[in-house]
Amino acid sequence: MTVDTAIRARLLTLTPVTDLVNQRIFTVILPQGVTLPAIRVSRIGQDEPMHLRGPINAFRARVQVDSVGLTKAQVDAVDAAVQGDGLGSNATGLKGFKGTIGSPPMTIHAIIPADVRDLYDPEELRQYKVSREFFVTFEGTI
């Protein structure tokens, strides 16, 4: 399981998120013509530390979560649900989460907010987007 698919799996377990976007959570590519609001998850970078005997099985990725919708209020609501309350293993969203995700399981040590941008496409799509980045520290294979 890759880190972006693990984050997608985590988002699909969050009722506040799925109440807003249903199952419309995608990795890498947001399909053309998809009903909005929706979410796109992408790994945009990853550290893969090693020592001379090989990998150390601990990684830190930078993951971007884009909340996309037709109104600013819509994307702000989705973004708030994605973030959650930051309460660690009991977190209601991604912010501060630590625990196990998916099958095969991936152990997440921390999901820490990194950056956020508000965007608007004034051309053909006329979509609003909140683009939020997280640092994800995890164990596993890449």
N, C-alpha and C positions, 0 to 999 in steps of 0.2 A: 504494500500500500504506500503510495506517495503522500507527501505531506498535504498537497492540495486536495486529494481525494479524502484524506482523513478529516480535514477541516470541513469539507462538504458533508461528510457523514455526521460530524458533530452538529452542524447547522440543521440537518434533517431531523435531529432528535429534539430540537428546541421548539416547543409549541408556540411561543411568541413569534418566532420566525415563520414557521409553516402556516400560522394563521394568516399571515400577510402575503406570502409568496407561494403557498402550497408546496409543490415539489419542484418549482422552477428555480433550482439551484444548480448551476452548471460549472464545470471546470474548463478553464482556458477560453472556450469560445461561447459567447452568448448567441444562440441561434437567431437568425434573421426572422423577424415577424413574430417573435415570442410574445405572449401576453405579459404585460407588465402590471405590477412590479415583479422583478426577478433579481437574482444574485448571480454574480460570476466570481469564481475563486481561481486565483493564479499564483503559482510559485514564481517569484520574481528574482530570487537569489537564494543561495544556500552555501553555508560554510561546511566543509567536509574535512575536519581535522584528522591528521594521521600521526603515527610515530613510526619508527623504522620497522616495526613488526607488523604494520598494517593499520587498518582503520580502528578507531577507538569506539565506534558504535554510538557516538553521541553527535548530534547535528543541531545546527541553528539555521532555520530558514526564514526568509522574509516572504510573507504571504500577503497578497492584495485581495481584499474582498470589496467588490463593487456592488453597491445597491443601486439599481437602475429603475426609474419610473417616469411617469408622465407629469408629475407635479413635485415641487420641492417638499411639500408636506408628506407625500407618499414615501419619498426616499429617506427623509429624516426619520420616519416611523420605522422603516425597515432597518436603517442603520442603528437606531437605538436598540432594537431587538437583537441585532447581531452583536452589539457590544455587551449587553446584559449588565449585571450588577458588579462584576469583578470579584466574586466571593470564592475563588479557588475551585476546589473539587465540587462545591455546591453552586458554582456560577450559573446564572441563568442565560449566559451568552458566551462569547469567546473570551472577552477581556478577563484575564486572571485565571482562566481555566487550567487545571492540571488533572490528569487522570488517564484512563485508557479509552481509546477510540477504535472502533471498527473490528473487522475480521479479515485477515489475521490482525490481532491487536497491535496498536501502536501506542507506546507510552509517551504521553505528553508531560513534560516537566513544567512548562510555563508557556502561556500565550500572553504576550505583553504588547500593548499598543505602541506603535512606532510613528505613524504619520496619518494625516487625513487631508483630503482635498474635496471641495465642492466644485462640480463641473456642470456645464450645460452645453448641449449641442444645438445651436440655433438653426442649423441647416435643415435637411430633410427629416431627420429623426425627431428633433425637438424633444430630446430626452434629458432629464435631470439625472445626475449621478453623484453619489458620495463614494469616493474611493478611499478606503481605509486600509492601512498596512499594519501588520502584526509581526513581531518576532516570535517564532515558534521553536522552542527547544524540545527535542525529542530523541528517543532511542529507536533503533531499528535499522533496517537495511534501506538503501536508497534505490 
